[in-house]
Amino acid sequence: MPTSNLPSTNKSCLIEACISTVQDAIDAQACGADRLELSAALEVDGVTPSIGLLREVLSSVKIPVVALIRVRSGNFTYDSQEIRAMLWDAEKSLELGATAIAVGCLTTEQTLDLKAMNEFSRLLGGDRCVCHRAFDACLDLPMSAQQLIDLGYRRILTSGGASTAMAGAQMLRSLHEFTHRKIELLAAGGIHPDHLKEFLKQSDCDQVHGSFRQRGKENKPPQLDKQLLLEACQIVAS
């Protein structure tokens, strides 16, 4: 399994931008983002985007696109019907051209739902599976990371269990050491250009995920803040 997904440039860190519209995808690529995560309804932390939206985004950009797979807002404990719906969405997203899917299923005891998570890895291939920030709700992060390694997952989207990635920087560094980088850690949660250099130094991360977002006006979705993303991309390229 690859230990890094850095682009073939002199960048010190890969930047993944969270987007929810076609225009955001186009703008993020133009600003220098290396990868996109597409979701809908960011106001509830994202749900599965429609197949139509995914198709339009994929036809509009050349950089990799990860599709969020989350059947609804709320908790991450799903019944069998919801799991089947997400498996279908995940399979169709990959068939359409997404490079990976991001999913997270938990038990009521705040552990990974290993049966459900294994279904995604078995059906889709672990190298195309990312565990999203449901991971941060797990009680034992090192154990959960090892379980994802055992299931073959490629990457974990995480703040190190803290409210922000900066607050979880030391846990992220510890997780790198614990896992011996057998799984990618994609740092997320309040990523901002003002503290990006210091965060990378403290966490030892080589990829970050950010929304780089402005609050949307009434009846309009939140918009990508191109200046914030551009600044972040310039920092990691310097």
Buried (B, 14 or more C-beta within 10 A) or exposed (E): EEEEBBEEEEBBBBBBBBBBBBBBBBBBBEBBBBBBBBBBBBEEBBBBBEBEBBBBBBEEBEBBBBBBBBBEEEEBBBEEEBBEBBBEBBBEBBEBBBBBBBBBBBBEEBBBBBEBBBBBBEBBEBBBBBBBBBBBBBEEBBEBBBBBBBBBBBBBBBBBBBEBBBBBBEBBBBBBEBBEBEBBBBBBBBBBBEBBBEBBEBBBBBBBBBBBBEEEEEEEBBBBBBEBBBBBBEBBEE
